[in-house]
Structures are given as C-alpha cells and as structure tokens.
C-alpha cells in the first residue's frame, strides 16, 4: 500500500505541473498505448509463470505481471506491476517487485507527450527501493498494423535507497525505443530498450526481447528475455549485468 501511495502522489503532482502529460520508469514499458489506434476503451492482461523442482535440489521460481491501459480520444493512462522471486534449497535467491503508472497525450498523429512513475524493490541487486519519475516528448515513427515503433526522450529524477545502507537522489536523462512486429495473425515480436543516465557516472540500460503467441482470443504464451546493465552498481551487488528468461501464460482482459 505504501508503494501505491507513492505512485498516486507522483502521478498527481506531475499532472499538476504538466497539465495531464506526466511521469517515467527505469524499465522498458513495451505496451503500445497510442490512443489513436485503440480499438476499445480498455485493454488489460495478466500473466504468470511457475517452475518447481524437487529431489537432490529443491528450487522454485514464480513470475507474475499485470498491465492495464485506459484510452480516451487523445489520452491513454496505464498501470502495471510485476513480481518475481526464486528460491533454492529453501533460501531466497532473487526477489523483485515493481509498480508503475504512465500517461500519454497525443499532440498530433506522430508527436506526443508522455510521463511515467515507478517504484522498484530489488534487494538482491542492491536496492531496497528505487523511485523514478520522468516526463518528456515522444514520436510515433511507425504506426501500421504490422510494425509499430516509437521513441521517447526526456528528463527525470530518481531516488535510490540502497540495501546496504544510504540513499541518494539523482537527476537523469531518459531515452527509449519500443518496437512491435506482428509476424502473423497470432505471433508478435516485441523489443524494447531504455537508457537512464545521471549527470554523474551512473548509466542503466534495460532491454526486453519477447515473442508472444496467441492461443485463442483470451490466452497467449509469452517468451521474454530481460536484461539490465548498470555501469556503476551498488556495492552489495557488484555484477553489472543481470538477466532473466521467462515463459508466461497471459490472459487478455
């Protein structure tokens, strides 16, 4: 509830400054939220994946995601969240939680204003919490039924609360590309990349590569590979690169 309160406050504050054009995230947001191409006022999905092993080694892994977008004539509002954790021999080895919100306002058929706000908890990678806000300009480069590509750029701010103690607030620059390719009537390729760079020497790159295959009108399977690279990671998690491969069963609302 505390995390949701942070997101709600961030969205309201930014909306007051940018007249409903607002907020940003430190991860790739791969849902295409162009209100001009929306076929219905609401789209949402919920996904989950689980793996368990027992015997000489006992392990389990759980991943769950949800994504909801509401469309108006020129506006789109989105909320999303995901959770993943992994245990091996009754010891937790990975635990990540994220919630976020986004809005988009179309200026014309190609140009738009956007914003996102997110809260991340990833203590095994060094962060008890990481709050990120960004607002800026985006351009819809491709908007056809087969290919969709957009680019975004803007300033932001991030608050890091480190797992080994201490906290820091940083100004940053944000840039992202998000692409979808409808390979067939039932198969879609997804690629998203975002970069967050502070005024110092802290740069984070996030990438998601995915393939989504529809089973029927409501269910689909998604294979995703997520990569995060940080050139200046926290001292409690010194590896610069963190990756995750997941297979999810998704339900479309």
RODORO-40594 format. One line per field, with one value per atom (N, C-alpha, C): x, y, z; residue number from 1. Coordinates in steps of 0.2 Angstrom, whole numbers. Layout:
<bavos>
px = c(X:...)
py = c(Y:...)
pz = c(Z:...)
nr = c(NUM:...)
</bavos>
This chain:
<bavos>
px = c(4:0:4:10:15:17:19:21:16:10:4:3:4:3:8:14:20:18:16:14:8:3:-3:-1:4:6:10:15:19:15:10:5:2:-1:-5:0:5:10:12:14:16:11:5:-1:-2:-1:-2:3:9:14:13:12:12:5:0:-7:-9:-8:-10:-6:1:5:11:12:16:22:24:28:34:39:43:46:49:51:58:61:68:68:62:61:58:58:55:48:44:37:34:33:33:25:20:14:13:10:9:3:3:-3:-5:-5:-7:-15:-18:-25:-28:-24:-27:-29:-25:-26:-30:-32:-36:-42:-44:-50:-55:-54:-58:-56:-60:-58:-54:-53:-49:-46:-39:-36:-31:-31:-28:-25:-20:-18:-15:-15:-12:-8:-2:2:5:7:10:14:20:24:27:27:29:33:39:43:45:45:46:51:56:60:61:61:62:67:70:74:81:86:93:93:90:89:82:81:74:74:70:70:63:62:55:56:52:53:46:44:37:38:34:34:27:25:18:18:14:14:6:5:-2:-1:-5:-4:-11:-13:-20:-19:-23:-22:-30:-31:-37:-36:-41:-40:-45:-44:-48:-47:-50:-48:-41:-38:-31:-26:-29:-26:-26:-20:-20:-17:-20:-17:-16:-10:-8:-6:-7:-5:-2:4:7:10:12:15:18:23:26:30:30:33:37:43:46:51:51:55:57:63:66:70:68:71:75:80:84:86:84:86:83:77:74:77:81:84:82:80:78:84:84:90:88:82:80:73:72:66:65:60:59:52:50:43:43:39:38:31:29:23:24:20:21:14:15:9:12:8:10:4:6:1:4:0:2:-4:-1:-6:-4:-8:-6:-7:-1:-2:-4:-2:-5:-4:-4:-4:3:8:15:18:17:20:16:19:15:19:16:19:18:23:22:25:23:26:25:30:29:32:30:32:32:38:38:41:40:43:46:52:55:59:58:61:65:72:76:82:81:86:92:91:97:101:99:103:105:104:106:102:95:90:84:84:78:72:73:68:72:68:71:65:64:58:61:57:59:53:54:49:53:49:52:46:47:42:45:42:46:41:45:42:43:38:39:36:39:37:35:29:27:30:35:39:35:33:29:22:17:10:6:9:4:2:-2:-4:1:6:12:17:20:26:23:26:24:31:33:39:39:41:41:47:49:55:53:56:55:61:61:66:64:67:65:70:69:72:69:72:69:73:70:74:73:78:77:80:76:78:80:86:89:90:87:88:91:98:102:101:102:101:106:112:117:118:113:113:114:111:112:107:106:101:104:101:104:98:98:93:97:95:99:95:97:94:96:92:94:91:94:91:88:83:79:78:79:78:76:71:69:66:67:64:59:53:49:46:47:45:41:36:32:31:32:31:26:21:15:18:21:24:18:13:7:1:-5:-11:-10:-6:-6:1:6:13:15:18:20:27:32:39:39:42:42:50:52:58:58:60:61:67:70:76:75:78:78:85:87:93:91:94:94:101:102:109:109:113:113:118:118:123:130:131:137:139:141:144:139:133:128:124:124:120:117:111:107:104:105:102:97:91:86:84:83:81:76:71:66:65:67:65:60:55:50:46:43:39:32:27:20:16:13:9:2:-3:-10:-12:-15:-18:-25:-29:-36:-37:-43:-45:-43:-42:-40:-33:-31:-25:-19:-13:-7:-1:4:11:16:20:25:32:37:43:47:50:54:61:65:72:73:74:75:83:85:92:93:97:98:106:108:116:117:121:122:130:132:140:142:138:140:135:135:130:132:127:128:134:137:142:140:134:131:129:129:128:132:138:143:143:139:139:135:138:135:129:129:123:119:112:108:103:101:97:92:86:81:77:76:72:66:60:54:49:45:39:33:28:22:16:11:4:0:-2:-5:-13:-17:-24:-26:-29:-31:-38:-38:-45:-49)
py = c(-6:0:6:6:12:13:8:9:12:10:13:20:22:29:33:30:34:36:30:31:36:36:40:47:49:55:58:54:56:58:53:55:61:63:69:75:74:80:82:77:78:80:78:80:88:90:97:101:99:103:103:97:96:96:97:98:91:86:79:76:78:75:71:68:67:62:58:53:48:44:39:34:29:22:21:16:14:7:5:-1:0:-5:-4:-5:-1:-2:-3:-10:-12:-12:-10:-10:-4:-4:1:5:11:15:21:20:25:26:31:31:32:34:35:28:23:16:12:14:10:7:1:-2:-2:-2:-2:3:5:10:7:0:-3:-9:-10:-16:-18:-24:-27:-34:-36:-43:-44:-51:-54:-60:-60:-66:-69:-76:-79:-85:-86:-92:-95:-102:-105:-111:-112:-118:-121:-127:-131:-137:-138:-144:-147:-154:-157:-163:-165:-171:-169:-170:-169:-161:-157:-150:-148:-143:-141:-133:-132:-125:-123:-116:-114:-107:-105:-99:-97:-90:-88:-81:-80:-73:-71:-65:-63:-56:-54:-47:-45:-39:-36:-30:-28:-22:-20:-13:-11:-4:-3:4:6:12:15:21:21:25:31:37:42:44:50:52:53:57:59:57:54:52:44:42:35:35:31:30:23:21:14:13:7:5:-2:-4:-10:-12:-19:-21:-28:-30:-37:-39:-45:-48:-55:-56:-62:-64:-70:-72:-80:-81:-88:-90:-96:-100:-106:-107:-113:-116:-123:-126:-122:-120:-116:-109:-107:-100:-96:-89:-85:-82:-83:-80:-74:-73:-67:-65:-58:-56:-49:-48:-41:-39:-33:-31:-24:-23:-16:-14:-8:-5:2:3:10:12:18:22:26:27:31:34:40:43:46:46:49:53:59:64:65:63:64:72:75:81:81:76:75:68:66:59:56:60:57:59:65:68:67:66:66:67:69:70:64:62:56:57:53:53:46:44:38:39:35:35:28:25:18:18:12:10:3:2:-4:-6:-13:-16:-22:-22:-27:-28:-30:-30:-35:-40:-45:-41:-36:-32:-25:-25:-19:-13:-14:-8:-11:-8:-9:-5:0:4:8:9:14:17:24:28:32:32:35:39:45:49:53:52:56:58:64:67:69:69:71:71:70:70:64:61:55:56:52:52:45:44:38:37:33:33:29:23:18:17:16:15:11:6:2:-4:-8:-14:-20:-19:-24:-22:-16:-13:-7:-7:-1:1:7:9:16:17:24:25:32:34:39:39:44:47:53:57:62:62:67:67:72:72:69:68:64:65:61:61:54:52:45:45:42:41:34:33:26:25:20:18:11:11:5:0:-6:-12:-12:-10:-10:-3:1:7:13:19:25:26:32:34:40:41:46:48:55:57:60:58:59:62:67:70:65:64:60:61:58:59:52:52:46:46:40:39:31:30:23:22:16:14:8:8:2:0:-7:-9:-15:-16:-22:-24:-30:-33:-39:-38:-43:-48:-53:-58:-62:-64:-67:-65:-68:-66:-68:-73:-75:-74:-71:-71:-64:-61:-54:-54:-51:-50:-43:-43:-37:-35:-29:-27:-20:-19:-13:-11:-5:-3:4:4:11:12:19:21:26:25:31:33:39:41:47:47:53:58:63:68:66:61:58:53:47:41:35:36:31:30:25:23:16:16:10:9:3:1:-5:-5:-10:-12:-19:-22:-28:-28:-34:-36:-42:-46:-51:-51:-56:-58:-64:-67:-69:-66:-68:-72:-77:-82:-83:-81:-81:-88:-91:-97:-97:-92:-91:-83:-81:-74:-71:-75:-73:-75:-81:-83:-83:-82:-82:-84:-86:-88:-83:-81:-76:-78:-78:-80:-73:-71:-65:-66:-62:-61:-54:-53:-46:-45:-40:-38:-31:-31:-24:-24:-18:-17:-10:-10:-4:-3:2:3:5:6:8:5:-2:-5:-4:-5:-4:-9:-7:-12:-18:-19:-25:-30:-28:-32:-29:-31:-28:-30:-36:-38:-32:-31:-25:-28:-34:-37:-42:-41:-45:-47:-54:-56:-61:-61:-66:-68:-75:-78:-81:-79:-81:-84:-89:-91:-90:-86:-84:-86:-88:-89:-82:-79:-72:-73:-69:-69:-61:-60:-54:-52:-46:-44:-41)
pz = c(0:0:0:4:4:-3:-7:-14:-18:-18:-22:-20:-13:-11:-15:-15:-18:-26:-29:-36:-37:-33:-34:-32:-27:-26:-32:-35:-40:-46:-48:-54:-53:-47:-46:-46:-43:-43:-50:-54:-61:-65:-64:-68:-67:-61:-59:-63:-64:-67:-75:-77:-85:-88:-84:-86:-90:-86:-88:-93:-94:-98:-95:-91:-85:-84:-81:-77:-80:-77:-80:-76:-80:-77:-78:-74:-76:-79:-82:-86:-92:-97:-103:-102:-105:-105:-112:-113:-120:-123:-119:-121:-126:-131:-136:-134:-132:-129:-133:-140:-144:-144:-141:-141:-148:-153:-160:-163:-161:-164:-159:-154:-149:-152:-151:-154:-148:-142:-137:-131:-127:-121:-116:-116:-110:-113:-112:-113:-107:-106:-100:-101:-97:-97:-90:-89:-83:-85:-82:-84:-78:-79:-73:-76:-72:-74:-68:-67:-61:-63:-60:-61:-54:-53:-46:-48:-44:-44:-37:-37:-30:-32:-26:-27:-24:-27:-25:-24:-28:-27:-27:-22:-22:-24:-28:-31:-33:-33:-36:-39:-44:-47:-49:-47:-49:-52:-57:-60:-62:-60:-62:-64:-69:-72:-73:-73:-75:-78:-83:-87:-89:-87:-89:-92:-97:-101:-102:-101:-102:-108:-113:-118:-119:-120:-122:-129:-131:-138:-140:-135:-136:-130:-125:-119:-118:-115:-113:-106:-101:-95:-93:-91:-89:-82:-80:-73:-75:-71:-72:-66:-65:-59:-61:-58:-59:-52:-51:-46:-48:-45:-47:-41:-39:-34:-35:-33:-34:-28:-26:-20:-22:-19:-20:-13:-12:-6:0:0:5:7:2:3:-3:-1:-7:-10:-17:-21:-25:-26:-30:-28:-28:-26:-29:-34:-37:-37:-36:-36:-39:-44:-47:-48:-47:-48:-52:-57:-60:-63:-66:-69:-75:-80:-86:-89:-92:-96:-103:-108:-114:-117:-120:-123:-130:-135:-142:-144:-147:-149:-157:-160:-167:-169:-175:-177:-175:-175:-174:-167:-165:-159:-153:-147:-141:-135:-129:-123:-118:-114:-110:-103:-99:-92:-89:-84:-81:-74:-69:-62:-60:-57:-54:-48:-44:-38:-39:-38:-38:-32:-30:-24:-27:-26:-29:-25:-19:-13:-15:-19:-21:-26:-29:-34:-31:-24:-21:-19:-21:-19:-15:-9:-5:-9:-12:-16:-21:-27:-32:-35:-34:-36:-42:-48:-54:-57:-59:-62:-68:-74:-80:-84:-87:-92:-98:-104:-110:-116:-122:-129:-132:-135:-139:-146:-151:-158:-160:-163:-166:-173:-174:-180:-185:-183:-186:-183:-186:-183:-187:-191:-195:-192:-195:-192:-191:-195:-194:-190:-191:-187:-183:-177:-173:-169:-170:-167:-164:-158:-155:-152:-151:-147:-142:-137:-131:-128:-126:-123:-118:-112:-108:-101:-97:-91:-85:-80:-74:-68:-63:-56:-53:-49:-47:-39:-35:-28:-27:-25:-23:-16:-13:-6:-6:-4:-5:0:-2:3:8:7:12:16:15:19:14:16:12:7:5:-1:-5:-11:-15:-20:-21:-26:-32:-38:-44:-50:-53:-59:-65:-70:-75:-82:-87:-94:-96:-99:-101:-108:-111:-118:-119:-124:-125:-132:-134:-141:-139:-142:-141:-148:-149:-156:-156:-160:-160:-168:-169:-176:-176:-179:-180:-185:-183:-188:-192:-188:-191:-187:-189:-186:-178:-176:-169:-166:-170:-167:-167:-162:-161:-158:-161:-159:-155:-149:-145:-143:-144:-142:-139:-133:-130:-127:-127:-124:-121:-115:-112:-109:-108:-105:-100:-94:-89:-87:-88:-87:-82:-77:-72:-74:-71:-73:-71:-66:-64:-69:-66:-70:-69:-68:-67:-73:-77:-83:-82:-83:-83:-90:-92:-99:-97:-100:-99:-106:-107:-113:-112:-116:-116:-123:-124:-131:-129:-133:-132:-138:-138:-143:-140:-142:-139:-145:-143:-147:-144:-148:-146:-147:-141:-141:-143:-141:-143:-142:-141:-141:-134:-129:-122:-120:-122:-119:-124:-121:-126:-122:-125:-122:-124:-119:-120:-117:-122:-120:-120:-115:-114:-111:-113:-111:-109:-102:-100:-97:-99:-97:-94:-89:-86:-85:-87:-87:-83:-78:-74:-74:-76:-76:-69:-64:-58:-53:-52:-47:-40:-36:-28:-26:-21:-18:-16:-14:-11:-17:-23:-29:-35:-35:-39:-46:-48:-55:-59:-65:-69:-73:-75:-79:-75:-76:-73:-79:-79:-85:-82:-86:-84:-90:-90:-96:-93:-96:-93:-98:-96:-101:-97:-100:-96:-100:-96:-99:-97:-103:-102:-103:-99:-101:-102:-108:-110:-108:-105:-102:-107)
nr = c(1:1:1:2:2:2:3:3:3:4:4:4:5:5:5:6:6:6:7:7:7:8:8:8:9:9:9:10:10:10:11:11:11:12:12:12:13:13:13:14:14:14:15:15:15:16:16:16:17:17:17:18:18:18:19:19:19:20:20:20:21:21:21:22:22:22:23:23:23:24:24:24:25:25:25:26:26:26:27:27:27:28:28:28:29:29:29:30:30:30:31:31:31:32:32:32:33:33:33:34:34:34:35:35:35:36:36:36:37:37:37:38:38:38:39:39:39:40:40:40:41:41:41:42:42:42:43:43:43:44:44:44:45:45:45:46:46:46:47:47:47:48:48:48:49:49:49:50:50:50:51:51:51:52:52:52:53:53:53:54:54:54:55:55:55:56:56:56:57:57:57:58:58:58:59:59:59:60:60:60:61:61:61:62:62:62:63:63:63:64:64:64:65:65:65:66:66:66:67:67:67:68:68:68:69:69:69:70:70:70:71:71:71:72:72:72:73:73:73:74:74:74:75:75:75:76:76:76:77:77:77:78:78:78:79:79:79:80:80:80:81:81:81:82:82:82:83:83:83:84:84:84:85:85:85:86:86:86:87:87:87:88:88:88:89:89:89:90:90:90:91:91:91:92:92:92:93:93:93:94:94:94:95:95:95:96:96:96:97:97:97:98:98:98:99:99:99:100:100:100:101:101:101:102:102:102:103:103:103:104:104:104:105:105:105:106:106:106:107:107:107:108:108:108:109:109:109:110:110:110:111:111:111:112:112:112:113:113:113:114:114:114:115:115:115:116:116:116:117:117:117:118:118:118:119:119:119:120:120:120:121:121:121:122:122:122:123:123:123:124:124:124:125:125:125:126:126:126:127:127:127:128:128:128:129:129:129:130:130:130:131:131:131:132:132:132:133:133:133:134:134:134:135:135:135:136:136:136:137:137:137:138:138:138:139:139:139:140:140:140:141:141:141:142:142:142:143:143:143:144:144:144:145:145:145:146:146:146:147:147:147:148:148:148:149:149:149:150:150:150:151:151:151:152:152:152:153:153:153:154:154:154:155:155:155:156:156:156:157:157:157:158:158:158:159:159:159:160:160:160:161:161:161:162:162:162:163:163:163:164:164:164:165:165:165:166:166:166:167:167:167:168:168:168:169:169:169:170:170:170:171:171:171:172:172:172:173:173:173:174:174:174:175:175:175:176:176:176:177:177:177:178:178:178:179:179:179:180:180:180:181:181:181:182:182:182:183:183:183:184:184:184:185:185:185:186:186:186:187:187:187:188:188:188:189:189:189:190:190:190:191:191:191:192:192:192:193:193:193:194:194:194:195:195:195:196:196:196:197:197:197:198:198:198:199:199:199:200:200:200:201:201:201:202:202:202:203:203:203:204:204:204:205:205:205:206:206:206:207:207:207:208:208:208:209:209:209:210:210:210:211:211:211:212:212:212:213:213:213:214:214:214:215:215:215:216:216:216:217:217:217:218:218:218:219:219:219:220:220:220:221:221:221:222:222:222:223:223:223:224:224:224:225:225:225:226:226:226:227:227:227:228:228:228:229:229:229:230:230:230:231:231:231:232:232:232:233:233:233:234:234:234:235:235:235:236:236:236:237:237:237:238:238:238:239:239:239:240:240:240:241:241:241:242:242:242:243:243:243:244:244:244:245:245:245:246:246:246:247:247:247:248:248:248:249:249:249:250:250:250:251:251:251:252:252:252:253:253:253)
</bavos>
